[in-house]
Amino acid sequence: MVKKFKIKKQFLDDVRNADSSNTIAHLRKPLLVMHSPLDRIVSINEAEKIYIGEEHPMSFVSLHNADHLLSDKADAEYTTAVIAQWAGRNIEGEGRTSGENDIEPGRLEVAEYNQRFARMVRSDTHEWLAEPTRVGGEDLGPDPYEHLLAALGTCTSMTIRMYANRKKLRLEDVKVKLSHSRDHLTDCEGCEEQPKKIETLDREISFIGDLTQAEREKLMEIADKRPVHKTLLGEISISSRMVGSD
């Protein structure tokens, strides 16, 4: 069903001239931003302006295949559920008291979003959903390996940008594409008797800008010096302990 609305020119002028990001930055309230990569009405750049300008607790949720008006019932129900969950944790008087379950900077909390595979991930200032689709999840958020790739990719991009800015290189943009796979080792001791696999993180880096070949090679060298890269290649110890009881 198509609905018609009359919009006056003044409304369009107000929208065109409004600086919403500046207004939002002064609200001093937790903020939830939701956007679909397929949205052809509002660009992701507008969400980015809000996200960068906000200094208070911020959450960003990608709506994946949804359209701007959430015309698909499943998209509308998912969006409603996320807003309700977020509001219950972030808005006073909506099921959460001030200071409850506060997360310290540098730590994360993973809680059940439902009793299947969706999980709510919270830091001190952000929260988002994670869910694997290959075991029957509904694709409410990135799966664990996508989070791992995101950590590596974002750190790679940030490190390259930091170096390029410091050296005043004419780097207009940097794009990093990543994938994960398990490869069989063919050249190792004992491989014939007991096949072994190695976890492989494949990374493709594209530099956009007026750069010399030497500058591009230097940026590739810098990419391997990022903190997350060193963490993944170093010796990792995982310590677990049980806390609390019913």
N, C-alpha and C positions, 0 to 999 in steps of 0.2 A: 504494500500500500504506500502511495506517494503522498506526502504531506507538503503543503505549500506554506511558506512563511514570508511575510513582508519585512524587509530589512531596510531601514533608512540610511541615507548617505552618511549621516552623523555617526552611526554605529560603525560603519566601515572606516571612517576617518579616525575614530577613537581607537579601533583595533590596530590600524596601521601605525599610529603615532605612539601607542602605549609601549612603555618599557617594562614588560611584565617581570623580566628577570630581576630588575632592580627592586621592584615592589616585593617580590617573593623573598628576596634576600633579607628584607627587614621584618619579615613576619616572626622570625625567631621561634619557629615551630618545626617539628619533624615533618618531612615532606616525602610523599610517594609519587614517583614519576613512572607512568606506564606508556609504552609506545610500541607500535608494530613496525617491523622493517618494511612491510607492504603498504604502509600508510602513504597515500598519494596526496593527502590534504595537508597534513602537518609534517614537515621534514624532521628527521632525527636531529638536525642542527638546532632546532628550537628546544628540544629536550636537553641537548647538551648545554645550551646557554643557561638553563635553569640549574642543571646539575653542577656546573662549574661555579655559578654565583652563590650557591647555597652553602652556608657554613655550619648548619645544624644537621642533626641526624637525617640522612638521605637514603632512600631506597629506590632502586631502578629495576623495573620488571619489563622484560621483553615479551610482547604478546604474540610473537612468532607469526602465524599465518592469518591473524585477525585483520579485519578492515577497520577504517576509522570509526564507523558507527556500530561496530560489534554486531553486525547483522546475523552472524551465526550464533545460534542459541548456546552451543558449547563454549564459544569464546566469551559470551556474556556471563555465563554461569561461573566460568573460571575466574574472570575479572572480579566478579562480585565476591567470590570466596577469598581471593587474595586481599582485596580491600578490607574485608571483615577481619581477616587474620592480622593484617598489618595494623589496623586501627586498634584492635584489642591489646596489642603490645606497645603501641606508641602514644596513644591518646589518653590523657588522664580521665578517669571516670568510666572508661570503657573496658574494664576487666583487668587493668594493670595499674598498680600503685607505683608512685614514684620511687625509683631505686630498686625495684624488684628485678632480679636476674640481670643486674647490670653486668656488662662485659667489659673487662679491662682492655685498654689499648694493647694491641699485639696478640690478642687471644680471639678464638672463635668458639661459638657454641652451635652444635648441630642438634636440632630437635625434630621429632616426627611432625610432619605436616598432615599426614594421614597414616593409617595403619597398613599401607602398602609399601610404596617405594619413594614417595615424595618426601623431601626433607627441607626444613627451613634452616638456612645458614645465617647466623647473626654475628656481626662484629660489634665494636663499640658504637659505630655510626651508620652501619649499613646492614641490610638483610635481603636475602634473595633465596630462590628455590633451586633445588637440585633434584634430578630424577633420571635414572637410566631408562631408556625406552626398550632396550633389547631384552629385558626381563618382564615386560608387560606394563611399563610405566606409561603415563599419558603425556609425556614430553612437557611437563610444567616448568622445566628449567634444564640447564646444562647437566650432563652426567658427570661423574667423578673424573673421568679421564679428560673431558673437555675443560674442567676446572684446572687440571694439571697443565694442559696445553695453554690455557689462557694465562696462567702464571708465568710460563716460560715466554710466551709471545709478547705479553705486555711489558715484561721486564726487558726483553730484547729491544723492543721499540723505544722504550723510555731511555735506555742507556745510549742508543744510537742518537736519539734526538738531543740528549744532554751534551754529547760530544760535539755534534754538528753545530749546535748553538754556541758552544764555547769557542769553537774554531771558526765560527762565522762562515760555515760552508753553505752553499746555495742548495740546500736540501729542502724541497718543497713538501715532500711527503715520504713516509716509509711504510710499507705494507709487509706484514709477516703472515704467512700461511703455514699451518702446522697440522701434522697428522701423527697418529700413534699406531704402531704395528708390533707384532712379535715375529721375529725372524729366526729361522733355524741356523745354528752355527755349524759350519762344515769343516772348519779348520781349527780344531781344538783337541786337546788331549782327552781321550776317552769318548769322543763324539760317536764313534762307530758302535760302541757297546751301549751307550746311553745318550740318545740325542738331546742336545741342549738348545735352549732358545734365549735370545737376547731381546730386551725391550728396546725398541727403536722410536725415537722422536724425530720425525723428519721436519725440517724447517726450510721454507723458501722465503727469501728476503728480496724485496724490490725497492730500489731507491729511485725516487722521482725528483728530477731537478738537473740543473746544469752543473754536473760534477765530472771531474776528470777520472780516468780509469784508476789512477793512484789513490784518489780520494775514496772511490767506491771500495777498493781493496782494503783501505785502512778502516772504513766503516764495518766491513765484514770481520776484520780482526777485532775491532772493539766489541762487536756483537758477542764474541765468545768470552768476554770479560765481565758479563753481567752477573749479579749476585745469585740469581736463581739457577743459572747455568752451573755455577761452581757448587751450589748446594746439591744439585742432582747428580753431579759427577763425583762428589765427595762421599766419604763414608757416613752413612746416615744411621742413627740410632733412634728407635721408636720406643718410648717408655709408656706403659699403660698401668693405671691403678684404679681400683674401684673406690668410689666415693659415695657416701650416703647409703641409706637402706630404708626399706619400707617399715 
